[in-house]
Amino acid sequence: MCPATAVPTDEELLHWLALIFTPGLGARKAAELIERYGSPVPIFRASAGELTAAGLSGAVARSIASGCCFEDAVEQQEKLRENGVRVVTCTDAAYPSQLRQIYDPPAVLFVQGRVELLQGVMVALVGSRRATPYGLAAAERLAADLANAGIVVVSGMARGVDTAAHVGALNSGGGTVAVFGCGLDLIYPAENRKLAARIAGEGLLVSEFPLGTPAHPQNFPIRNRIVSGLSEGVVVVEGMEYSGSLITARLALDQNREVFAVPGNITAKSSFGPNLLIKQGAQLVQTATDILDGLSWEARSRLARQATLTEALAETMETPAEVSPMAAIHQQVLSLLSPDQPLHLDALLDQMLGVSSSEVIASMFELELQGKVRQLPGRSYVKVWYE
């Protein structure tokens, strides 16, 4: 476990970067060296014999002693400046305490955005990349409700459930952390470029991989241990039998984190993962309250203190709400839509008695802007969540 110290100087940061560029040196061995030597600077001053005596293989010890990785470190340091990316080392006070507790915490985190979110109470929402409308609605609503309760929502930036979780947290004005399986300068999937830019401004992007690292398939299981390691608990929304979300849930159990699961249709392949987890003892989730109640006493105490401050601030800023003249139409539309059964626009219009098609379309547009309705391909609609 790395001891917390001050933010490193530029010279010290160069040594940190050289350490992580050392071939064959994993996160666990790097942490052991930091614990033994205090920082990377004395590590690079040690002889190959001393490093071998510290438990390194001969090849890794010689690589460190030769200083051959400093060229890569200098290049990386320049990229970090150009991209506005900060490095949080495991001895930095900004490094999340939860992550320090896992078996193999990364020596450094590359971050961009609101670094203070690393000190928040975090919960991970993960699930299928090929999520159903039900899964997307569940992830977005749970993320919004958790964010409203002061939780920082963590996910992996993938399409599907991950994306819905990040969007739900941001749309509610809350914080979210996106953990990459590649360098922060390489957005994956590419379709999430706008979302990544938004998170960099309103949330936090995190990776243990240096800038320029491609999204290799083997990186994502490695990434998942950080998703769970940052969090007080992991919520699985959807996932098939061999999905990455189940890997994250197993990692969470290994890290002594709480595991939650949103139940799904027993005939759907996408529900296999969460239903199996519930059968094995995961806490069943119907609302965000189920997640909040399942967190540790310490985490709930921190949230309670945050909520008291937030409520006091809200009381001083409260203003009377305006009632929309289309409120009745909105209510009728929402009563006809469901989160898991898409309804075609023509079918909706047929059921909207006494309301013109133009009024219905205007209502749908406004509800979409409010995040209460989502349009699917083929002019079908679903409600984001039930009332």
C-alpha positions in Angstrom: 0.0 0.0 0.0 1.5 3.4 -1.1 1.8 6.0 1.7 0.2 9.4 0.9 2.6 12.2 0.4 2.8 15.5 -1.6 2.2 16.1 -5.3 5.4 15.1 -7.2 7.7 17.6 -8.9 8.3 17.5 -12.6 11.5 15.5 -12.0 9.8 13.1 -9.7 7.0 12.7 -12.2 9.5 11.8 -14.9 10.7 8.9 -12.6 7.1 7.8 -12.0 6.6 7.6 -15.8 9.8 5.8 -16.3 8.7 3.2 -13.7 5.4 2.4 -15.4 7.2 2.1 -18.8 9.5 -0.5 -17.4 8.7 -3.7 -19.3 7.7 -6.7 -17.2 7.0 -4.6 -14.1 3.4 -5.1 -13.1 1.2 -2.9 -10.8 1.8 -5.2 -7.8 5.6 -5.2 -8.0 5.6 -1.4 -8.7 3.6 -0.9 -5.5 6.0 -3.1 -3.5 9.0 -1.1 -4.7 7.3 2.2 -3.8 6.5 0.9 -0.4 10.1 -0.3 0.1 11.9 2.8 -1.4 9.3 5.6 -0.8 9.4 7.0 -4.3 10.7 6.1 -7.8 13.8 8.3 -7.5 15.8 6.0 -5.2 14.5 3.0 -7.1 16.4 4.2 -10.2 19.5 4.9 -8.1 19.6 1.3 -6.9 21.9 -1.2 -8.6 20.5 -4.2 -10.5 21.8 -6.5 -7.6 19.8 -4.5 -5.0 16.7 -4.6 -7.2 17.0 -8.3 -7.7 17.3 -8.7 -3.9 14.1 -6.7 -3.6 12.3 -9.4 -5.6 12.6 -8.3 -9.2 13.6 -10.6 -12.0 17.0 -10.0 -13.5 15.7 -8.6 -16.7 13.4 -6.1 -15.0 16.1 -5.1 -12.5 18.5 -4.4 -15.4 15.9 -2.4 -17.3 15.4 -0.1 -14.2 19.1 0.2 -13.4 20.0 1.1 -17.0 17.4 3.9 -17.1 16.4 2.9 -20.6 12.8 3.9 -20.1 13.4 7.6 -19.5 13.2 8.4 -23.2 9.6 7.1 -23.3 8.9 9.0 -20.0 10.1 12.3 -21.5 7.9 11.8 -24.6 4.9 10.9 -22.4 5.4 14.0 -20.2 5.2 16.2 -23.2 2.0 14.5 -24.4 0.5 15.0 -21.0 1.2 18.8 -21.2 -0.3 19.0 -24.7 -3.5 17.2 -23.8 -4.0 18.8 -20.4 -3.9 15.4 -18.6 -2.7 15.2 -15.0 -1.0 12.3 -13.3 -2.1 11.2 -9.8 0.4 8.9 -8.2 -0.3 6.4 -5.5 1.5 8.6 -3.0 -0.5 11.7 -4.0 -3.1 12.8 -1.4 -5.6 13.0 -4.4 -5.3 9.2 -5.0 -8.6 7.6 -4.0 -8.3 5.7 -0.7 -10.6 3.0 -1.8 -8.3 2.1 -4.7 -5.3 1.9 -2.4 -6.9 -1.0 -0.6 -7.0 -3.4 -3.6 -4.5 -6.1 -4.2 -2.8 -4.5 -7.2 -3.5 -0.7 -7.2 -2.1 1.1 -10.2 1.0 3.1 -9.5 -0.4 6.1 -11.3 -3.7 7.3 -12.7 -3.9 9.6 -15.7 -6.9 11.9 -15.1 -8.6 14.8 -16.9 -11.4 16.8 -15.3 -12.7 17.2 -11.8 -10.0 15.4 -9.8 -11.9 16.1 -6.5 -14.5 13.5 -7.6 -11.9 10.8 -6.6 -12.6 11.7 -3.0 -16.4 11.2 -3.3 -18.5 8.2 -2.4 -18.5 6.2 -5.6 -20.8 3.4 -7.0 -20.2 1.6 -10.3 -22.9 0.9 -12.8 -22.0 -1.7 -15.4 -23.8 -3.8 -17.9 -24.2 -5.0 -21.5 -22.9 -3.1 -24.5 -26.0 -4.4 -26.4 -28.4 -3.2 -23.8 -32.2 -3.4 -24.2 -34.4 -0.3 -23.8 -35.2 -1.6 -20.3 -31.5 -1.8 -19.4 -30.8 1.6 -20.8 -33.7 3.1 -18.9 -32.8 1.4 -15.7 -29.1 2.5 -15.9 -29.9 6.1 -16.7 -32.6 6.4 -14.0 -30.5 4.7 -11.3 -27.5 6.8 -12.2 -29.6 10.0 -12.0 -31.1 9.0 -8.6 -27.7 8.0 -7.2 -26.1 11.3 -8.4 -29.0 13.2 -6.8 -28.1 11.5 -3.5 -24.5 12.6 -3.8 -23.0 9.5 -5.2 -20.3 9.7 -7.9 -21.3 7.3 -10.6 -18.4 5.2 -12.0 -18.5 3.2 -15.3 -16.4 2.1 -18.2 -17.4 4.5 -21.0 -18.5 1.6 -23.2 -21.6 1.8 -25.4 -24.9 0.6 -23.9 -25.3 0.5 -20.1 -22.1 2.4 -19.4 -23.0 5.3 -21.6 -26.5 5.5 -20.1 -25.0 5.6 -16.6 -22.7 8.4 -17.4 -25.5 10.4 -19.2 -27.9 9.8 -16.3 -25.5 11.2 -13.8 -24.5 14.2 -15.9 -28.1 15.1 -16.8 -29.0 15.2 -13.1 -26.1 17.6 -12.5 -24.1 15.0 -10.6 -20.6 13.7 -10.9 -19.4 10.7 -13.0 -16.0 9.0 -13.5 -15.3 7.2 -16.8 -12.5 4.6 -16.5 -10.8 4.0 -19.9 -9.2 0.8 -21.2 -6.8 2.8 -23.3 -5.0 6.2 -23.2 -7.2 9.2 -22.5 -6.3 10.7 -25.9 -7.8 7.7 -27.7 -11.6 7.7 -27.2 -13.1 4.2 -27.4 -15.7 3.7 -28.7 -15.3 6.6 -31.2 -19.0 7.3 -31.0 -18.6 8.6 -27.4 -16.2 11.5 -28.3 -18.8 14.1 -27.4 -19.7 12.3 -24.2 -16.0 12.1 -23.3 -15.6 15.8 -23.9 -18.6 16.5 -21.7 -17.2 14.2 -18.9 -13.8 15.9 -19.1 -15.6 19.2 -18.3 -18.3 18.1 -15.9 -16.9 14.8 -14.5 -13.6 12.9 -14.6 -11.8 10.7 -17.1 -9.4 8.1 -15.6 -7.0 5.6 -17.0 -4.0 3.7 -15.8 -2.7 3.4 -19.4 -0.3 6.1 -20.7 -1.4 8.4 -23.5 -1.2 6.7 -26.9 -2.1 3.2 -25.5 -4.6 1.6 -28.0 -7.8 -0.1 -26.8 -6.4 -3.7 -26.8 -9.0 -6.3 -25.8 -6.8 -7.5 -22.9 -6.9 -4.0 -21.4 -10.6 -4.1 -20.4 -10.5 -6.8 -17.8 -7.5 -4.9 -16.3 -9.6 -1.7 -16.4 -12.5 -3.4 -14.7 -10.6 -3.9 -11.4 -10.3 -0.1 -11.2 -14.0 0.4 -11.9 -14.8 -1.9 -8.9 -11.8 -0.7 -6.9 -12.9 2.9 -6.9 -16.4 2.0 -5.8 -18.2 1.2 -2.6 -20.4 -1.2 -4.6 -21.0 -2.4 -8.1 -24.4 -2.5 -9.7 -24.9 -4.9 -12.7 -27.8 -3.9 -14.9 -27.6 -6.3 -17.8 -25.1 -8.8 -19.0 -24.9 -12.2 -20.7 -23.3 -15.3 -19.3 -19.7 -14.4 -20.1 -19.9 -10.7 -20.1 -17.4 -8.2 -18.7 -20.0 -7.0 -16.2 -19.8 -10.4 -14.5 -16.0 -10.1 -14.4 -16.4 -6.7 -12.7 -18.8 -8.2 -10.2 -16.3 -11.0 -9.3 -13.6 -8.4 -8.9 -15.8 -6.5 -6.6 -16.3 -9.6 -4.4 -12.6 -10.2 -4.3 -12.1 -6.5 -3.3 -14.8 -6.9 -0.5 -17.2 -4.5 -2.3 -21.0 -4.8 -2.3 -22.6 -6.3 -5.4 -26.0 -5.3 -6.5 -28.0 -6.5 -9.5 -31.1 -5.3 -11.4 -33.4 -8.3 -12.2 -34.5 -8.9 -15.7 -36.7 -11.1 -17.9 -35.8 -14.7 -17.2 -36.1 -15.6 -21.0 -33.7 -12.8 -22.1 -30.0 -13.6 -22.6 -29.1 -10.1 -21.4 -30.7 -10.9 -18.0 -28.6 -14.0 -17.3 -25.8 -12.1 -15.5 -27.8 -10.1 -13.0 -30.3 -12.9 -12.4 -27.4 -15.3 -11.7 -25.8 -12.8 -9.3 -29.1 -12.4 -7.4 -29.3 -16.2 -7.1 -25.8 -16.2 -5.7 -26.5 -13.6 -3.1 -26.2 -10.2 -4.8 -28.6 -7.5 -3.5 -31.6 -7.1 -5.7 -32.2 -3.5 -7.0 -35.5 -2.0 -7.8 -34.7 1.6 -6.9 -31.6 3.6 -6.0 -32.7 3.4 -2.4 -31.9 -0.3 -2.4 -28.3 0.6 -3.4 -28.0 3.4 -0.8 -29.3 1.1 1.9 -26.8 -1.6 1.0 -23.7 0.7 1.3 -21.4 0.7 4.4 -22.3 2.7 7.4 -19.4 5.0 6.8 -20.4 5.7 3.2 -24.0 6.4 4.2 -22.8 8.7 7.0 -20.8 10.7 4.5 -23.8 10.9 2.1 -26.1 12.0 5.0 -23.7 14.9 5.8 -23.6 15.9 2.2 -27.4 15.8 1.9 -27.9 18.0 4.9 -25.7 20.7 3.4 -27.4 20.4 0.0 -30.9 20.7 1.5 -29.9 23.8 3.4 -28.5 25.4 0.3 -31.6 24.4 -1.7 -33.9 26.0 0.8 -32.3 29.4 0.4 -32.5 29.2 -3.4 -36.0 27.7 -3.8 -38.4 29.4 -6.2 -42.0 28.6 -7.2 -42.2 26.1 -10.0 -44.1 27.1 -13.2 -46.8 24.7 -14.5 -46.6 24.0 -18.2 -49.8 24.4 -20.2 -49.0 21.0 -21.8 -48.7 19.2 -18.4 -51.9 17.2 -19.0 -50.8 16.1 -22.4 -47.4 15.1 -21.0 -49.1 13.1 -18.3 -51.2 11.3 -20.8 -48.2 10.5 -23.0 -46.2 9.1 -20.1 -49.1 7.0 -19.0 -49.2 5.3 -22.4 -45.4 4.7 -22.7 -43.4 2.1 -20.8 -39.6 1.7 -20.3 -39.4 -1.8 -21.9 -42.1 -1.9 -24.6 -41.5 0.5 -27.5 -44.6 2.2 -28.8 -44.8 3.4 -32.4 -45.8 7.0 -32.9 -48.9 6.1 -35.0 -50.1 3.8 -32.2 -49.6 6.5 -29.7 -51.5 9.1 -31.7 -54.4 6.6 -32.0 -54.7 6.4 -28.2 -54.4 10.1 -27.5 -58.1 11.0 -27.6 -59.0 14.6 -27.9 -55.4 15.7 -28.6 -54.2 16.8 -32.1 -51.2 15.1 -33.7 -49.3 18.4 -33.6 -49.8 18.7 -29.8 -48.7 15.1 -29.3 -45.5 15.7 -31.4 -44.8 18.9 -29.5 -45.2 17.1 -26.2 -42.9 14.2 -27.3 -40.3 16.8 -28.3 -40.5 18.5 -24.9 -40.4 15.2 -23.0 -37.3 14.2 -25.0 -35.6 17.4 -24.0 -36.5 16.7 -20.4 -35.0 13.2 -20.6 -38.3 11.5 -19.8 -38.8 9.9 -23.2 -36.4 8.4 -25.7 -36.9 7.9 -29.4 -35.8 4.6 -30.9 -35.2 3.7 -34.6 -38.4 3.4 -36.6 -40.3 6.3 -34.8 -41.0 4.2 -31.7 -40.7 5.6 -28.2 -40.1 4.4 -24.7 -40.4 6.1 -21.3 -37.1 6.6 -19.6 -38.5 5.2 -16.4 -41.8 4.6 -14.6 -43.2 7.2 -12.2 
